[in-house]
Amino acid sequence: MKACTVCKMISNKDHCPSCGSPTSDNWSGLLIITDPGDSAIAKELNIKIPGEYCLRVR
């Protein structure tokens, strides 16, 4: 699994399916957002698309 260096979305690809930025293997902290409209954490992190995200990526 890899995480986007910009939006922090987790995927298996070399480039993020959401924003097209490069991804990294060096990440930590798993966050699963199912309903971004109702989630205070999603609003705080400016997440608008449901999915898996990391908290820290290098």
N, C-alpha and C positions, 0 to 999 in steps of 0.2 A: 504494500500500500504506500502511496505517495501523497503528499499534501502540496497544494498550490502555495507558492511563495507570496502571493498577493491576497487572494480571498480566503485562503486556508481550507478550501474544500478538499476532501480526501477522495482519491480515485486510483485506478491502476495505470493510468496513462502518463506519458512523459510531458504532456501539456494539459492544463486544466480544461475540462469540458465546459465550464461555466464562463471563464474569462479569457482562456487561451494562453495564460502565463505559464512559465516553466514550473515543474513540480520538484519536490525534494524528498529524499528518503529520511531526512533528519527532522523529525517532528515528534511532539509529545502532547498528551492530553486529548482524549476523544470526546467530542460533543455531538450528540445526535439531535437535530432539529426536525420535528415532524410538522409543526404548525408555526411558521415564522410570524404570522400576524398576531398570535396570542402569546408569544414567548417574550418575556422581558429580557432574557439573555440574548435572544436573536436581535431585538431592537437595540440593545447596548452594543452589540458587535456588528450592527448594520448588515445582518443576514436576511435575505429576502427569498431564498430558494431552499426548500426542504432538502436535507441530506446530512452527510457526516462531515464534520469539520474538526480541525485540530485547534488547540489553544496556543501552541507555540510551534513555529517552524523556522528552520535556519537554512 
